[in-house]
Amino acid sequence: METLSPQVHSWGDAGGRVLKQDVQETFALAERRAKEGKPPATPPKQILQYLVRMGSFTSVPAVREDVQDADFEVGSIASRDSLLNRCIGELPPGPGLITRNFVVFKSRENKAENFDGAKSLLSSPRSMLGDKSHPVIPENPTVSSSSSIPHIPPQKSDTFRILTWNILAQALAVEHDNFVGLPDGTLNWTERRLRILHEILLYNPDVICLQEVDHFNFLNKCLVPLGYRGVFCSKPDSPCIYLRNNNGPDGCALFYRKEKFDLMVASSRVLEIWRVQSNQVCIFAQLSVRATGQQFCVATTHLKARQGALLATMRNEQGKDVSSYLTACGGGGSKPLVLCGDFNAVPSEAVISTIKSRLSVESAYSKLYNNDEAPYTTWKVRGDGEYCHTLDYIFHNKHLDVESVLLLPTEEQVGPSRLPNLRYASDHIAIACDLRIK
């Protein structure tokens, strides 16, 4: 295990000196300028220092060590199958966990042969967005039926499977996120951690990128015996540490399969907004394929949450900083690059086009959705309403080709209470794909 600790500059107590009225006026001004077609003005530095870490809390933090999973023991000879069986065996009787398949893309030469396979996944022609009760697949003649088995990763040395998932920090889920109508037991950690582990292991990824990780030690002790190595970078002022019964700060984690890759370099960065450090981070790694020596770059991040003109502008600034950071790390130009995570932005938001243009990347799922995005990657009900949006992405540059993507769960699978629930551990949906190095 490696914990990455980027240099963090002190914020002092700027947040404590900012009046609520100042913040409200800043947001109101941003909304007025947005209606006038003008970009939000850069806030005064004192208010900006408060805004960039908004989402944390003002009470005295109670930082705890990551020790809440000491009861979960994993032997050094544990296997993937034994852990999957343990997850199922230790969960109480109830609805089965959600499982999905990959859709495999075929060459244009095979389009006639595979077209019927694509259509067979639908019981009848339906709108991609109008009906979520069936697999959401456009009639793309380059898509074959979902014939690949979920647990079999690519066998070719130049191809790898990557999965990204906001796993939902336990402290936030219980104390802050205000979910409504969850089935009893949904947020019980001793059971939810099993559903998290099952989802990750089921699809057998070569590279795992996770966000809102506040139980890294649990994941690390489960994945290391299976041949993974992980790095973790916490948020500098995680909101988790202000909440009761927290397990320490949340952050981003990246795991890779040691038997397949050598780690060339790993680093992290606290993202900046107008040259002020924010509360979001990015992890970068350069991996080398052991069998061929081919190298590629992978990064994961979790951008600032919440809606509004000013927050969208701040996310866009983070997107610029991510792009500059990855370029400086050598993740642009001639090297294969994949960037994934929870960007907290719908496809039409500026930060998505900023990242695409600055890094010359495209979304892996756009290959399935005819250059559009998946219709949703999060589906939840909170006290202020129901949310069904696309916020999570896997971006790749021209040096990588998408060979398959993991299907989204249907509305029937998601269930009437939405996410999380007893069938799925997070309010976000894990997305994954197989990428081939050209």
C-alpha positions in Angstrom: 0.0 0.0 0.0 1.2 3.5 -0.7 -0.4 6.7 0.6 0.3 9.7 -1.6 0.6 13.0 0.3 0.6 16.1 -2.0 1.9 19.4 -0.6 -1.1 21.2 0.9 -0.9 24.9 1.7 -2.7 26.0 4.9 -6.1 27.7 4.6 -5.8 29.2 8.0 -9.2 30.0 9.5 -10.5 31.9 6.5 -13.8 30.0 6.5 -14.5 31.1 10.0 -14.2 34.8 9.1 -16.5 34.6 6.0 -20.1 35.7 6.7 -23.0 33.7 5.4 -24.3 36.8 3.7 -21.1 37.2 1.8 -21.3 33.7 0.4 -25.0 34.1 -0.5 -24.3 37.4 -2.3 -21.4 35.7 -4.2 -23.8 32.9 -5.4 -26.5 35.4 -6.3 -24.1 37.5 -8.3 -22.9 34.4 -10.2 -26.5 33.4 -11.1 -27.4 37.0 -12.3 -24.3 37.0 -14.5 -25.2 33.6 -15.9 -28.6 34.8 -16.9 -27.0 37.7 -18.6 -24.7 35.3 -20.5 -21.6 36.4 -18.6 -19.1 34.2 -16.7 -19.1 34.4 -12.9 -16.7 36.9 -11.6 -13.7 35.6 -9.5 -14.7 36.0 -5.8 -12.5 37.9 -3.4 -9.7 35.7 -2.1 -11.1 35.4 1.4 -14.4 34.1 0.1 -12.7 32.0 -2.6 -10.7 30.2 0.1 -14.0 29.4 1.8 -15.8 28.3 -1.3 -13.1 25.9 -2.6 -13.4 23.8 0.4 -17.2 24.1 0.8 -18.6 20.7 1.5 -16.4 20.4 4.5 -17.9 21.5 7.8 -17.1 24.2 10.4 -17.1 22.1 13.6 -13.9 20.9 15.1 -12.8 17.8 13.1 -12.6 14.4 14.9 -10.0 12.6 12.8 -9.9 8.9 13.4 -7.6 6.2 12.0 -8.8 3.8 9.4 -9.4 0.9 11.8 -13.1 0.0 11.6 -12.5 -3.1 9.5 -10.1 -4.8 11.8 -12.7 -7.5 12.3 -12.6 -8.5 8.6 -9.7 -10.9 8.2 -8.4 -12.0 4.8 -5.9 -14.8 4.6 -2.8 -14.5 2.4 -4.0 -17.3 0.2 -7.4 -15.8 -0.4 -8.7 -16.1 -4.0 -11.1 -14.0 -6.0 -13.7 -16.9 -6.0 -13.4 -17.4 -2.3 -14.0 -13.7 -1.5 -16.9 -13.6 -3.9 -18.5 -16.6 -2.2 -17.8 -15.1 1.2 -19.6 -11.9 0.1 -22.7 -13.8 -0.9 -22.5 -16.2 2.0 -22.2 -13.5 4.7 -24.9 -11.2 3.4 -28.4 -11.8 4.9 -31.1 -13.4 2.8 -32.6 -10.9 0.4 -32.8 -9.8 -3.2 -29.9 -10.9 -5.3 -27.1 -8.4 -6.1 -27.2 -6.6 -9.4 -25.1 -8.3 -12.1 -24.4 -7.0 -15.6 -22.6 -8.0 -18.8 -20.2 -6.3 -21.2 -21.2 -5.4 -24.7 -18.4 -6.3 -27.1 -17.6 -4.1 -30.1 -16.8 -5.8 -33.4 -15.1 -4.5 -36.5 -17.1 -2.9 -39.3 -16.5 -5.9 -41.5 -18.6 -8.0 -39.1 -21.5 -5.5 -38.7 -24.1 -7.5 -40.6 -23.3 -10.6 -38.6 -23.5 -8.8 -35.3 -26.4 -6.5 -35.9 -29.0 -9.1 -34.9 -27.1 -9.7 -31.7 -27.3 -6.1 -30.7 -31.0 -6.0 -31.3 -31.6 -9.3 -29.5 -30.7 -7.5 -26.2 -34.0 -5.5 -26.5 -37.4 -7.1 -26.4 -38.6 -4.4 -28.7 -37.3 -1.1 -30.2 -37.3 1.5 -27.5 -35.9 5.0 -27.0 -32.5 5.1 -25.3 -33.7 7.6 -22.7 -37.4 7.1 -22.8 -37.5 3.6 -21.2 -34.9 2.6 -18.6 -36.6 -0.8 -17.9 -34.5 -2.6 -20.5 -30.8 -2.6 -21.3 -30.0 0.8 -22.6 -28.4 0.0 -26.0 -28.7 1.9 -29.3 -29.1 0.0 -32.5 -25.4 0.2 -33.4 -24.3 -2.2 -36.1 -20.8 -2.5 -34.6 -22.1 -4.0 -31.3 -22.4 -7.7 -30.8 -24.5 -9.4 -28.2 -23.3 -9.3 -24.6 -21.6 -12.6 -25.0 -18.5 -12.0 -22.9 -18.7 -13.3 -19.4 -18.3 -10.5 -16.8 -15.6 -12.2 -14.7 -13.2 -12.8 -17.7 -10.9 -9.9 -18.3 -9.1 -9.4 -21.7 -6.6 -12.1 -22.3 -4.5 -10.2 -24.9 -1.4 -8.5 -23.5 -2.2 -5.2 -25.2 -5.7 -5.0 -23.7 -6.8 -4.2 -20.1 -10.0 -3.8 -18.2 -10.5 -0.6 -16.1 -13.3 0.1 -13.7 -14.2 3.4 -12.0 -16.7 3.9 -9.2 -17.7 6.4 -6.6 -18.3 3.8 -3.8 -20.1 6.3 -1.5 -18.1 7.3 1.7 -19.7 5.5 4.6 -19.6 8.6 6.9 -21.3 10.8 4.3 -23.9 8.1 3.5 -25.0 7.8 7.2 -24.5 11.3 8.5 -24.8 13.8 5.6 -26.3 12.6 2.2 -30.0 12.7 3.4 -31.1 9.7 1.4 -34.9 9.0 1.5 -36.8 5.8 1.4 -33.8 3.4 1.7 -34.6 -0.2 2.6 -33.7 -1.1 6.2 -30.1 -2.2 6.5 -28.9 -0.5 3.3 -26.3 1.6 5.1 -25.2 -1.1 7.6 -21.4 -1.0 7.0 -20.7 -4.7 7.8 -23.0 -5.6 5.0 -22.4 -2.7 2.6 -18.7 -3.4 2.5 -19.5 -6.9 1.2 -21.6 -5.5 -1.6 -18.8 -3.0 -2.5 -16.2 -5.8 -2.7 -18.5 -8.1 -4.6 -19.1 -5.4 -7.3 -15.4 -4.8 -7.8 -14.3 -8.4 -7.9 -17.2 -9.6 -10.1 -15.9 -7.7 -13.1 -12.2 -8.6 -12.4 -10.7 -5.3 -13.6 -6.9 -4.9 -14.2 -7.1 -1.3 -13.1 -9.5 0.0 -10.4 -10.2 3.7 -9.8 -12.3 4.6 -6.8 -13.7 7.8 -5.3 -15.2 8.6 -1.9 -13.0 6.0 -0.3 -13.0 6.3 3.5 -12.3 2.6 4.2 -9.1 2.2 2.1 -7.5 -0.4 4.5 -10.5 -2.7 4.0 -10.1 -2.6 0.2 -6.3 -2.9 0.4 -6.3 -6.0 2.6 -8.9 -7.6 0.3 -7.2 -6.8 -3.0 -3.5 -7.2 -2.1 -3.8 -11.0 -1.7 -5.4 -11.1 -5.1 -2.3 -9.5 -6.7 -3.2 -5.8 -6.7 -1.2 -2.9 -5.5 -3.0 0.3 -4.4 -2.3 4.0 -3.8 -4.5 6.3 -1.9 -4.8 10.1 -1.7 -7.1 11.7 0.8 -8.8 15.0 0.4 -6.9 17.7 2.4 -10.1 18.7 4.4 -12.4 15.7 3.9 -16.0 16.4 5.1 -15.9 12.9 6.6 -13.6 13.9 9.5 -16.3 16.3 10.8 -18.9 13.6 11.2 -19.7 11.2 14.0 -18.2 7.7 13.9 -16.0 8.5 10.9 -13.2 6.2 9.8 -10.9 9.0 8.7 -10.8 11.2 5.5 -12.2 10.1 2.2 -10.3 10.4 -1.1 -9.4 8.7 -4.3 -7.7 5.3 -4.7 -6.1 3.5 -7.6 -5.3 -0.2 -7.8 -3.5 -2.1 -10.5 -2.7 -5.8 -11.1 0.9 -6.4 -10.3 1.3 -9.5 -12.5 0.3 -7.6 -15.5 1.8 -4.1 -14.9 4.9 -2.5 -13.5 4.4 0.9 -11.9 6.8 3.4 -13.4 5.7 6.5 -11.5 2.8 7.6 -9.3 1.9 11.1 -8.0 -1.0 13.1 -6.9 -2.2 16.7 -6.8 -4.6 18.9 -4.8 -6.6 20.6 -7.6 -6.5 24.4 -7.8 -9.2 26.9 -8.6 -7.8 30.3 -9.6 -4.5 29.3 -8.0 -6.1 28.5 -4.7 -6.0 24.8 -3.5 -9.4 23.2 -3.4 -10.6 20.1 -1.5 -10.4 17.7 -4.5 -7.5 15.6 -5.6 -6.2 13.7 -8.6 -4.0 10.5 -8.7 -1.7 9.8 -11.7 0.1 6.6 -12.5 2.2 5.5 -15.4 2.1 1.7 -15.9 4.1 -0.6 -18.1 2.7 -3.8 -19.5 5.1 -6.5 -18.4 4.5 -8.8 -21.4 5.2 -6.1 -24.0 6.8 -3.1 -22.4 4.0 -0.9 -23.7 3.3 2.0 -21.4 0.1 4.0 -20.7 -1.0 6.6 -18.2 -4.0 6.4 -16.0 -5.6 9.0 -13.7 -8.6 9.3 -11.5 -10.3 12.3 -9.8 -13.4 13.5 -8.1 -14.4 17.0 -8.9 -16.3 19.5 -6.7 -20.0 18.7 -6.1 -23.2 20.8 -6.0 -25.0 22.7 -8.8 -25.1 26.4 -9.8 -23.3 28.8 -12.1 -20.4 29.5 -9.8 -19.9 25.9 -8.8 -19.9 24.8 -12.5 -17.3 27.5 -13.2 -15.2 26.2 -10.3 -15.4 22.7 -11.7 -14.3 24.0 -15.0 -11.2 25.5 -13.4 -10.5 22.2 -11.7 -10.8 20.5 -15.2 -8.2 22.9 -16.5 -5.9 22.1 -13.6 -6.4 18.4 -14.1 -5.5 18.8 -17.8 -2.4 20.8 -17.0 -1.3 18.4 -14.3 -1.7 15.3 -16.6 0.1 17.0 -19.4 3.0 17.9 -17.2 3.1 14.3 -16.0 3.5 13.1 -19.5 -0.1 12.0 -19.9 -0.7 13.8 -23.2 0.5 13.7 -26.7 2.1 10.4 -27.8 1.3 8.3 -24.8 -1.9 6.3 -24.2 -4.0 8.1 -21.5 -7.2 7.2 -19.6 -8.8 9.6 -17.2 -11.8 8.5 -15.2 -13.8 9.3 -12.1 -16.7 11.3 -10.7 -16.7 14.7 -12.4 -20.0 15.8 -10.8 -20.9 17.3 -14.2 -23.5 16.4 -16.7 -22.3 16.0 -20.3 -23.3 19.5 -21.3 -21.3 21.2 -18.6 -18.2 23.2 -19.6 -15.7 21.1 -17.7 -16.5 18.0 -19.8 -15.7 19.9 -23.1 -12.7 21.5 -21.4 -11.2 18.1 -20.5 -12.0 16.6 -23.9 -10.4 19.5 -25.8 -7.3 20.1 -23.7 -6.4 16.4 -23.4 -7.7 15.3 -26.8 -9.8 12.5 -25.2 -13.3 11.1 -25.8 -15.7 9.1 -23.6 -15.5 5.3 -23.8 -19.3 5.0 -23.5 -19.8 7.3 -26.4 -18.9 4.4 -28.6 -22.0 2.6 -27.4 -24.3 5.6 -27.4 -23.5 6.9 -30.9 -21.2 9.7 -29.7 -23.6 10.5 -26.8 -23.1 9.7 -23.2 -24.8 7.1 -21.0 -28.2 8.3 -19.8 -27.3 8.0 -16.1 -24.5 6.9 -13.8 -26.2 7.9 -10.5 -29.8 7.5 -9.5 -30.9 8.5 -6.0 -33.6 10.1 -3.9 -32.7 12.7 -1.3 -34.8 15.0 0.8 -34.9 17.6 -1.9 -35.9 15.3 -4.8 -34.9 12.5 -7.2 -31.7 12.7 -9.2 -30.9 10.7 -12.3 -27.8 12.0 -14.1 -24.6 11.1 -15.8 -21.7 12.3 -13.7 -19.1 9.5 -14.1 -16.8 9.0 -17.1 -14.0 7.1 -18.6 -12.0 9.3 -21.0 -9.3 8.0 -23.3 -7.1 9.4 -26.1 -6.6 8.2 -29.6 -3.9 5.7 -28.6 -6.5 3.5 -26.9 -9.4 1.7 -28.6 -12.6 0.6 -26.7 -13.3 -3.1 -27.2 -16.2 -3.4 -24.8 -18.1 -1.6 -22.1 -20.1 -2.7 -19.1 -23.9 -2.3 -19.4 -25.8 0.0 -17.1 -28.4 -1.6 -14.8 -32.0 -1.3 -15.9 -34.6 0.7 -14.0 -36.1 -2.6 -12.9 -32.7 -3.7 -11.5 -32.2 -0.3 -9.8 -35.6 -0.7 -8.1 -38.2 1.8 -6.9 -36.1 3.1 -3.9 -33.3 3.9 -6.3 -29.7 3.7 -5.1 -28.2 2.7 -2.8 -30.2 -0.3 -1.7 -29.8 -4.0 -0.7 -28.9 -5.0 -4.2 -26.3 -2.2 -4.8 -23.9 -0.5 -2.5 -23.6 3.0 -3.8 -25.7 5.8 -5.3 -23.3 5.8 -8.2 -23.0 3.0 -10.7 -19.6 1.4 -11.5 -18.7 1.8 -15.1 -16.0 -0.2 -16.9 -14.5 -1.0 -20.3 -11.8 -3.0 -22.0 -9.2 -0.8 -23.7 -6.6 -1.9 -26.3 -3.3 -0.1 -26.7 -2.8 0.7 -30.3 
